Amino acid sequence: MAYRCEVCGKEPWTGKQVSFSHKRSSRRWLPNIQRVRVKHGSNSRRMRVCTSCLKAGKVEKV
């Protein structure tokens, strides 16, 4: 299962977490992805959509 928005394609970012002593370790920033039931044509289906797409009204919830 890919952690990605099916509307805009937003996926995790990677980078470094820097401590006070400047030790670096890898980390990921995950988008806020929700599984919602979405109107798809005349019927509905479940999609993984980020909250920014939901708030912007790019999909219509059922």
C-alpha distances in whole Angstrom, upper triangle without the diagonal:
4,6,9,11,12,16,17,14,14,12,13,17,18,22,24,25,29,31,35,36,34,32,28,25,22,20,17,17,14,15,15,12,13,12,16,18,19,22,21,24,26,23,20,17,14,12,10,14,15,18,21,20,20,24,25,25,22,21,23,22,23
4,6,9,10,13,14,10,11,8,10,13,15,19,22,23,27,29,33,34,32,30,26,23,20,17,14,14,12,12,13,11,13,13,16,18,19,22,21,24,26,24,21,17,15,12,10,12,13,17,18,17,19,22,22,23,20,20,22,22,23
4,7,9,12,12,9,9,6,7,11,13,17,20,21,24,27,30,32,29,28,24,21,18,15,12,11,8,8,10,8,10,11,14,17,18,21,21,24,27,24,21,18,15,12,8,10,10,13,15,15,16,19,20,21,19,18,21,20,22
4,6,9,9,6,6,5,8,11,14,18,21,22,26,28,32,33,31,30,26,23,20,17,13,12,9,8,10,7,10,11,14,16,16,19,19,22,25,23,20,17,14,10,7,8,8,12,13,12,14,17,17,18,16,15,18,18,21
4,5,6,5,5,7,10,13,17,20,23,24,28,30,34,36,33,32,29,26,23,20,16,14,11,8,9,7,9,10,11,14,13,16,16,19,22,20,17,15,12,8,6,5,5,9,10,9,11,14,14,14,12,12,15,15,18
4,6,6,8,10,13,16,20,23,27,28,31,34,37,39,37,36,32,29,26,23,19,18,15,12,13,10,11,10,11,13,11,14,13,16,19,17,15,12,10,7,6,6,8,12,12,10,12,15,15,14,11,10,14,14,17
4,6,8,11,15,17,21,24,28,29,32,35,38,40,37,37,33,31,27,25,21,19,16,13,13,11,12,12,12,13,11,13,12,15,18,18,15,13,12,9,8,6,8,11,10,7,10,13,11,11,8,8,12,13,16
4,6,9,13,15,18,21,25,26,30,33,35,37,35,34,31,29,25,23,19,17,14,11,13,11,13,14,15,17,15,17,16,19,22,21,19,17,16,12,10,8,8,11,9,7,11,13,11,12,9,11,15,16,19
4,6,10,12,16,19,23,24,28,31,34,36,33,32,28,26,22,20,16,15,13,10,12,11,13,14,16,18,16,19,18,21,24,23,20,18,16,12,10,9,9,12,12,10,13,16,15,16,13,14,17,18,21
4,7,9,13,16,19,21,24,27,30,32,29,29,25,23,20,17,13,11,9,7,10,9,12,14,16,19,18,20,20,23,26,25,22,20,17,14,11,9,8,11,10,10,13,15,14,16,14,15,18,19,22
4,7,10,13,17,18,22,25,28,30,27,26,22,20,16,14,10,9,7,6,10,9,13,15,17,20,20,23,22,26,29,27,24,21,18,15,11,11,9,13,13,13,16,18,18,19,17,18,21,21,24
4,7,10,13,15,18,21,25,26,23,22,19,16,13,10,6,6,5,6,10,10,14,16,19,22,23,26,26,29,32,30,27,24,21,17,14,13,11,14,14,16,18,19,20,22,20,21,24,24,27
4,7,10,12,16,19,22,23,20,20,16,14,11,9,6,5,7,8,12,14,17,20,23,26,26,29,29,32,35,33,30,27,24,21,17,17,14,16,16,18,20,21,21,24,22,24,27,27,30
4,7,10,13,16,20,21,17,16,13,11,7,6,5,6,9,12,15,17,20,23,26,29,29,32,32,35,38,37,33,30,27,24,20,20,18,20,20,21,24,25,25,28,26,27,30,30,33
4,7,10,13,16,17,14,13,10,8,6,6,6,8,11,14,18,20,23,26,29,32,33,36,36,39,42,40,37,34,31,27,24,23,21,22,22,24,26,27,27,30,29,30,33,33,36
4,6,10,13,13,10,9,6,5,5,6,8,10,14,17,20,22,26,28,31,35,35,39,39,42,45,43,40,37,34,30,27,26,23,25,25,27,29,29,30,33,32,33,36,36,39
4,7,10,11,9,8,6,5,6,6,9,11,14,17,20,22,26,29,32,35,36,39,40,43,46,44,40,38,34,31,27,27,24,25,25,28,29,29,31,33,33,34,37,36,39
4,7,8,5,6,5,7,9,10,13,14,18,21,23,26,29,32,35,39,39,43,43,47,49,47,44,41,38,35,31,30,27,28,28,31,32,32,33,36,36,37,40,39,43
4,5,5,5,7,9,11,12,15,17,20,23,25,28,31,34,37,41,42,45,46,49,52,50,46,43,40,37,33,32,29,30,30,33,34,34,35,39,38,40,42,41,44
4,5,8,10,12,15,16,19,20,23,26,28,31,34,37,40,43,44,48,49,52,55,53,49,46,43,40,36,35,32,32,32,36,37,36,38,41,41,42,45,44,47
4,6,9,12,15,17,20,22,25,28,30,33,36,39,42,46,47,50,51,54,57,55,51,49,45,42,38,38,35,35,35,38,40,39,40,44,43,45,47,47,50
4,6,10,13,14,18,19,23,26,28,31,34,37,40,44,45,48,49,52,55,53,49,46,43,40,36,35,32,33,33,36,38,37,38,41,41,42,45,45,48
4,7,10,13,16,19,22,25,28,30,33,36,39,43,44,47,48,51,54,52,48,45,42,39,35,35,32,33,33,36,37,37,39,41,41,42,45,44,47
4,7,9,13,15,19,22,25,27,30,33,36,40,41,44,44,48,50,48,45,42,38,35,32,31,29,30,30,33,35,35,36,39,38,39,42,41,44
4,7,10,13,16,20,22,24,28,30,34,37,38,41,42,45,48,46,42,39,35,33,29,29,26,28,28,31,33,33,34,37,36,37,39,39,42
4,7,10,13,17,20,21,25,27,30,34,35,38,38,42,44,42,39,35,32,29,26,26,23,25,25,28,30,30,31,34,33,33,36,36,39
4,7,10,13,16,18,21,24,27,31,31,35,35,39,41,39,36,32,29,26,22,22,20,21,22,24,26,27,28,30,29,30,33,32,35
4,6,10,13,14,18,20,24,27,28,31,31,35,38,35,32,29,25,22,19,19,16,18,19,21,22,23,25,27,26,26,29,29,31
4,7,10,12,16,18,21,25,25,29,29,33,35,33,30,27,24,21,17,16,13,15,15,17,19,20,21,23,23,24,26,26,29
4,6,8,12,15,18,21,22,25,26,29,32,30,26,23,20,17,13,13,10,12,13,15,16,18,19,21,20,21,23,23,25
4,6,10,13,15,19,19,22,23,26,29,27,24,21,18,15,11,10,7,8,9,11,13,14,15,17,16,17,20,19,22
4,7,10,12,16,17,20,22,25,27,25,22,19,16,13,10,8,5,6,8,10,11,12,14,16,15,16,18,17,20
4,7,9,13,14,17,18,22,24,22,18,16,12,10,6,5,4,6,9,10,10,12,14,15,14,13,16,14,17
4,6,10,11,15,17,20,22,19,16,13,10,8,6,5,6,7,10,10,9,12,14,14,14,12,14,12,14
4,7,9,13,14,18,19,17,13,10,6,6,5,6,9,10,13,12,11,14,16,15,15,12,13,11,12
4,6,10,12,15,16,14,10,8,6,6,7,7,10,10,13,12,9,13,15,13,13,10,10,7,8
4,7,9,13,13,10,6,5,4,6,9,10,13,13,16,14,11,15,16,14,13,10,9,6,6
4,6,10,11,9,5,5,6,7,10,9,13,13,15,12,10,14,14,11,10,7,6,5,6
4,6,7,6,4,7,9,10,13,13,16,16,17,14,12,15,16,12,11,8,6,6,6
4,6,6,5,6,9,10,13,13,17,18,19,15,14,18,17,14,12,9,9,10,9
4,6,7,10,13,14,17,17,20,21,22,18,17,20,19,16,14,11,11,12,12
4,7,10,14,15,19,19,23,23,24,21,19,22,22,18,17,14,12,13,11
4,7,11,13,17,17,21,22,23,20,18,22,22,18,17,14,12,12,10
4,7,10,13,14,18,19,20,17,16,19,19,16,15,11,10,9,7
4,6,10,12,16,17,19,16,15,19,19,17,15,11,11,10,9
4,7,9,13,15,17,15,13,17,18,16,15,11,12,10,10
4,6,10,12,14,12,11,15,16,14,12,10,11,10,12
4,7,10,12,10,10,14,15,14,13,11,13,12,14
4,6,8,7,7,10,11,11,10,9,11,11,14
4,6,6,7,9,10,11,10,10,13,13,16
4,5,5,6,8,10,10,11,12,12,16
4,5,5,6,9,9,11,13,14,17
4,5,5,6,5,7,10,11,15
4,6,5,6,6,8,8,12
4,5,8,9,10,11,15
4,6,8,10,12,16
4,5,7,9,13
4,7,10,13
4,6,10
4,7
4
